[in-house]
């Protein structure tokens, strides 16, 4: 008589949290019949269309400006900087230059669509004429001239000593943790029956944080945290197990289970010490094959915090101000309620930063005293991330 039974299950859980903050420049709403009103509509349409093309960007944080701020030059500059921030955010999230180029082209198409929609509205209202038409045309011309200068392809083609134009600073932090566990137990009884038990578990977490800021204080930040886990279990029997065989297998599985718990818990030495104590009944069991494997990896991208296309060297005061912005952004990120599934978000961010510093080549190549000073400085910075405890 032959009996075959199988049981398998798969449990998967994925959590993805994305948070985006956009702070920027965008007093009343001037009439569309006035140049300022027309340019306000033009700007809103263009920014909204661009935001649809660049993931993570939106215009919810933009506020209305004084009518005097709606000139062709200022509107074109705001639209250009909005696109620049979007591209820097994408770089901070680890996008390749090919993907950045694609986003740039999509943003340009979005701007074209936004201008088209705005001009259609103004035309239907019969206000796209005279001074309004001149201002709209000038804005469109300046905007696309500015966007052309942002082209990643153009930047790669420029000589390294080309004169810089705009000032944009950015920071990016990313880490990844992976863990895989596999358990396989094969048994054969004296009567030739076969039993197989297998279990696997995979865990992966990823986190990215980035922000960019231009010279006028406009900034954008992106937080992306994801966690996925999957488990699988399989049990099969080929043959007709007797009561004595079942008891022998049950005792063996109990001992192997304790051994596996220590092994997967990281105490490999204790697991090996327990191996001789596994109760294997030779009167009922002929052979046993146990395989345990465990892998764990952690990788982190180094922080990059620099300024591109600066018109002049940055002063120490500005460097300190930018460092202050960085720490404030990280502190606000760690305190967000959406990160409630982390027991101590501030510690998570702090550990990530400390790990990145220790992986930096400058830290690894420094002598022991210099490394100590580095770590003391980092610890002071991390102290500013810890929320103040109320008495």
ABEGO torsion letter per residue (X at the ends): XBBBBBBBBBBBBBBBBBBBBBBBBXXBBBBAABAAAAAAAAAAAAAAAAAAABBGBBAAABBBBBAAABBAAAAAAAAAAAAAAAAAAAAAAGBBAAAAAAAAAAAAAAAAAAAAAAAAAAAAAGABBEAAAAAAAAAAAAAAAAAAAABAAAAAABBAABBBABBBBBBBBBBBBBBBBBBBBBBBBAAGBBBBBBBBBBBBBBBBBBBBBBAAGBBBBBBBBBBBBBBBBBBBBBEBBBAAAAAAAAAAAAAAAAAAAAAAAGBAAAAAAAAAABBBBAAABABBBBBBBBBBBBBBBBBBBBBBGBABBBBAAAAAAAAAAAAAAAAAAAABAAAAABABAAAAAAAAAAAAAAABAAAAABBAAAAAAAAAAAAAAAAAABBBBBX
